[in-house]
């Protein structure tokens, strides 16, 4: 029942027409960025090739913001299902005298809930981190920030906006305004440190040893066995590390139980809501600034630094199998915007010659 309720909540938040959720504001940007080669540029670019590379990547990042939010919600829903199963298995963790006897798996399937919980926690925070990094790339593109757009990330963006990166580069007024707006949105979206905590949790899961997590058990009720002995039945509550940037030992030197003192399920959903609030606020600001740039093309020039090398080194992996599939493309079923994207990228037969020019 809980999962059906959560599923309904997610559907309302992600599919309701006309509500400012996910990347609704960003989707308004798509036709603005998706220009034909012969059409209005909207903002000065260093050259046609960089215009194509930067604008196409920018469009894909707007899509990725929405995709990663959806994936985070799905991981959260699946996490709740795995947690319910783990909680059911651990209901019998105490014996008649109240002593721990441990869960008793009866089949291999009984061993699955805990790994599935871990899998979906990792997927959830990976997706939230990707929302932030793709949002940063959108900001880099819209605000013409002289940073590489392909490797843009949220920490680098905040560092540039606050002058800890490229200190000698002057900030345009709309870039300075976004720095202030971003700080205000982060402050309003959740308690102090929430954004840093989400990023640190993602980095720990992706790049470092996993931190210890806990399930807190408490007796919920008693049942009588066949001889009349009271048997405790327990419920459990997950809790998450409060400082995932440190190792277990470093954290325990400061606090024997270095965990957030709240239900981990509520922590995860609150983090999702904080991200959603931040995305909506940033996208509203970026949409307005793009309209401003479109009306005044000379306001900012798209910097060369956003895409330094036109030709990337070829590192194509040839696969594992010695026998290769024969792939002959005669027809494609794809997104309706794909033909326009190919034309804007000068990948059609008529325009492909652009890429061979010096």
C-alpha positions in Angstrom: 0.0 0.0 0.0 2.8 2.4 0.9 4.4 1.9 -2.5 1.1 2.6 -4.3 0.7 5.9 -2.4 4.3 6.9 -3.2 3.8 6.0 -6.8 0.7 8.2 -7.0 2.7 11.0 -5.4 5.5 10.7 -7.9 3.0 10.6 -10.8 1.3 13.7 -9.6 4.7 15.5 -9.2 6.2 14.4 -12.5 3.2 14.2 -14.9 0.7 16.8 -13.9 0.2 19.2 -16.8 0.8 22.8 -16.3 2.7 22.5 -13.0 6.2 24.0 -12.7 8.0 20.8 -11.9 11.2 19.0 -13.1 12.6 21.0 -16.1 9.4 22.6 -17.2 11.1 26.0 -17.4 14.0 24.3 -19.2 11.7 22.8 -21.8 10.7 26.3 -22.8 14.4 26.9 -23.5 14.7 24.0 -26.0 13.2 25.7 -29.1 15.3 28.8 -28.2 18.5 26.9 -28.3 17.6 24.5 -31.1 18.4 26.8 -34.0 18.9 26.0 -37.7 22.2 26.9 -39.1 20.6 29.6 -41.3 18.4 30.9 -38.5 18.8 33.5 -35.8 21.8 32.8 -33.6 20.4 34.4 -30.4 23.8 35.0 -29.0 27.3 35.5 -30.6 29.4 32.4 -30.8 33.1 32.1 -31.6 32.4 30.0 -34.8 29.7 27.8 -36.3 31.4 24.5 -35.1 31.5 25.6 -31.5 28.0 27.0 -31.8 26.8 23.6 -32.8 28.8 21.7 -30.2 27.9 24.0 -27.3 24.2 24.5 -28.1 23.6 20.7 -28.7 25.3 19.8 -25.5 23.3 22.5 -23.7 20.0 21.0 -25.0 21.0 17.5 -23.9 21.8 18.8 -20.5 18.4 20.3 -20.1 16.9 16.9 -20.9 19.3 15.2 -18.5 18.1 17.4 -15.6 14.6 16.0 -16.1 15.7 12.4 -16.8 17.8 12.3 -13.6 15.1 13.6 -11.5 12.8 10.9 -12.8 15.4 8.2 -12.1 16.0 9.5 -8.6 12.2 9.2 -7.9 12.1 5.6 -9.3 15.2 4.6 -7.2 13.4 6.0 -4.1 10.3 4.1 -4.8 12.2 0.9 -5.3 14.2 1.6 -2.2 11.0 1.7 -0.2 9.9 -1.7 -1.6 13.3 -3.3 -0.7 13.2 -1.7 2.8 9.7 -3.1 3.4 11.0 -6.6 2.6 14.1 -6.1 4.9 11.8 -4.9 7.7 9.6 -7.9 7.3 12.5 -10.3 7.5 13.9 -8.5 10.6 10.6 -8.5 12.5 11.7 -11.8 14.0 15.2 -10.7 15.0 14.6 -11.1 18.8 14.0 -14.4 20.6 11.6 -15.2 23.5 13.9 -13.7 26.1 14.5 -10.6 24.0 18.1 -11.6 23.0 19.1 -11.0 19.3 19.0 -14.1 17.2 19.5 -12.5 13.8 17.4 -12.8 10.7 16.9 -16.3 9.4 16.8 -16.4 5.6 14.9 -19.4 4.3 15.7 -18.9 0.6 18.2 -17.0 -1.5 15.5 -14.4 -2.1 15.6 -13.5 1.6 19.2 -12.3 1.0 18.2 -9.8 -1.6 16.5 -6.9 0.2 19.6 -5.4 1.8 21.7 -5.3 -1.4 18.7 -3.9 -3.2 18.4 -1.2 -0.6 22.0 -0.3 -1.1 21.7 -0.4 -4.8 18.8 2.0 -4.9 20.4 4.4 -2.3 23.4 4.6 -4.6 21.2 5.1 -7.7 19.2 7.8 -5.9 22.2 9.9 -4.9 24.0 9.3 -8.2 20.9 10.7 -9.9 20.6 13.7 -7.6 24.3 14.5 -8.1 23.8 14.3 -11.9 20.8 16.7 -11.6 23.1 19.3 -10.0 26.0 18.8 -12.5 23.7 19.0 -15.5 22.0 22.0 -14.1 25.4 23.6 -13.7 26.1 22.9 -17.4 22.9 24.6 -18.4 23.9 27.6 -16.3 27.4 27.7 -17.9 25.8 27.7 -21.3 23.0 30.2 -20.7 25.2 32.6 -18.7 28.2 32.3 -21.1 30.5 31.3 -18.3 34.1 30.7 -19.5 34.3 27.1 -18.2 34.3 23.9 -20.2 30.6 23.0 -20.6 31.2 19.2 -21.1 32.9 18.8 -17.7 30.9 21.4 -15.9 29.8 20.4 -12.4 27.9 22.1 -9.5 31.0 22.6 -7.3 33.0 24.2 -10.1 30.1 26.4 -11.0 29.7 27.7 -7.4 33.5 28.2 -7.2 33.5 30.3 -10.4 30.5 32.3 -9.4 32.1 33.2 -6.0 35.5 33.9 -7.5 37.5 31.0 -6.1 38.1 29.8 -9.7 39.5 32.2 -12.4 39.7 35.1 -9.9 41.0 37.5 -12.6 38.0 37.1 -14.8 35.4 39.8 -14.3 31.8 38.7 -13.7 29.0 40.1 -15.9 26.1 41.6 -13.9 23.7 38.7 -14.9 26.4 36.2 -13.8 26.7 38.0 -10.5 22.9 38.1 -10.1 22.7 34.3 -10.7 25.4 33.8 -8.0 23.2 35.6 -5.5 20.0 33.9 -6.7 21.6 30.5 -6.5 22.7 31.1 -2.9 19.2 32.3 -2.0 17.6 29.2 -3.6 20.0 26.8 -1.8 19.3 28.6 1.5 15.5 28.4 0.9 15.5 24.8 -0.4 16.6 23.1 2.8 18.6 23.2 6.1 22.2 24.5 6.1 24.6 22.2 4.3 22.0 20.1 2.5 23.5 20.6 -1.0 27.0 19.9 0.2 25.8 16.7 2.0 24.0 15.5 -1.2 27.2 16.0 -3.3 29.4 14.4 -0.7 27.1 11.4 -0.4 27.1 10.9 -4.2 30.9 11.3 -4.3 31.4 8.8 -1.5 29.2 6.2 -3.2 30.8 6.7 -6.7 34.5 7.2 -5.8 35.2 5.9 -2.3 34.7 3.1 0.2 31.1 2.8 1.3 30.2 4.3 4.7 28.5 2.2 7.3 24.8 2.6 7.5 22.5 1.5 10.3 19.1 0.0 10.9 17.6 1.0 14.3 15.4 -1.7 15.8 12.7 -1.3 18.4 10.0 -3.6 19.8 6.7 -2.8 18.2 4.5 -5.4 19.9 4.6 -8.9 21.5 3.0 -12.1 20.2 2.6 -15.4 22.1 4.2 -18.6 20.9 2.7 -22.1 21.2 3.7 -22.4 24.9 2.6 -18.9 25.8 6.0 -17.2 25.8 5.9 -13.5 24.6 7.9 -13.0 21.4 9.0 -9.5 20.5 8.2 -8.3 17.0 10.4 -5.4 15.9 10.3 -2.6 13.4 13.4 -0.9 12.0 14.3 2.6 10.9 17.2 3.3 8.5 19.6 6.2 9.3 22.3 7.7 7.0 25.8 9.1 7.7 25.9 12.8 8.6 29.3 13.5 7.1 29.9 11.2 4.1 33.0 13.1 3.1 34.9 11.5 5.9 35.7 7.8 6.4 34.1 5.7 9.1 37.1 6.0 11.4 37.5 9.7 10.9 33.8 10.2 11.7 33.7 8.0 14.7 36.7 9.8 16.3 34.3 12.8 16.6 31.1 11.0 17.2 30.6 7.3 18.2 27.4 7.2 16.2 28.1 9.6 13.2 24.6 9.3 11.8 21.7 11.7 11.1 19.2 11.5 13.9 16.2 11.1 11.6 14.5 8.4 9.5 16.7 7.9 6.3 13.5 7.5 4.2 12.5 11.0 5.2 16.0 12.3 4.6 16.1 11.0 1.1 12.7 12.4 0.1 13.5 15.8 1.7 16.7 15.9 -0.4 14.7 15.1 -3.5 12.3 18.0 -2.7 15.2 20.3 -2.1 16.7 19.5 -5.5 13.3 20.0 -7.1 12.9 23.4 -5.5 16.4 24.4 -6.6 15.9 23.2 -10.2 12.6 25.1 -10.6 14.1 28.4 -9.2 17.3 28.2 -11.3 15.4 27.3 -14.5 13.0 30.2 -14.0 16.0 32.6 -13.7 17.9 31.1 -16.6 14.9 31.2 -18.9 14.5 34.9 -18.2 18.2 35.6 -18.8 18.1 33.6 -22.0 15.2 35.7 -23.2 17.2 38.8 -22.3 20.3 37.5 -24.2 18.1 36.7 -27.2 16.7 40.2 -27.3 20.1 41.7 -26.9 22.6 39.4 -28.7 25.6 41.5 -28.0 25.1 41.4 -24.2 27.4 38.4 -23.8 29.6 36.4 -26.2 29.7 32.7 -25.9 33.2 32.1 -24.7 35.7 30.0 -26.7 36.7 28.3 -23.4 33.4 26.4 -23.3 34.7 24.1 -26.1 38.4 24.3 -26.6 39.0 21.4 -28.9 36.8 20.9 -31.9 38.2 17.5 -32.8 38.2 15.0 -29.9 40.7 12.1 -29.7 39.1 8.9 -31.0 39.1 6.3 -28.2 36.3 4.1 -29.6 36.0 0.7 -27.8 35.6 -2.2 -30.2 33.6 -4.4 -27.9 34.3 -8.0 -26.6 32.9 -10.2 -29.4 35.0 -11.1 -32.3 31.9 -11.6 -34.5 30.3 -8.2 -35.1 26.7 -7.4 -35.7 25.9 -6.0 -39.1 24.0 -2.7 -38.5 22.3 -1.3 -41.5 20.1 1.7 -40.7 17.1 1.9 -43.1 14.6 3.6 -40.7 14.7 5.1 -37.2 12.0 5.6 -34.6 13.1 8.4 -32.4 12.1 11.6 -30.7 10.3 14.1 -33.0 13.0 16.7 -32.4 15.8 14.4 -33.7 15.6 15.5 -37.4 15.8 19.1 -36.4 18.7 18.3 -34.1 20.7 16.6 -36.9 20.0 19.5 -39.2 21.1 22.1 -36.6 24.2 20.0 -36.0 25.1 20.0 -39.8 24.9 16.3 -39.9 22.5 16.1 -42.9 23.9 15.4 -46.4 23.3 19.0 -47.4 25.1 20.6 -44.6 27.8 18.1 -43.5 30.4 19.9 -45.5 30.6 22.5 -42.7 32.7 20.1 -40.7 35.3 19.7 -43.4 36.0 23.4 -43.6 39.2 24.7 -41.9 
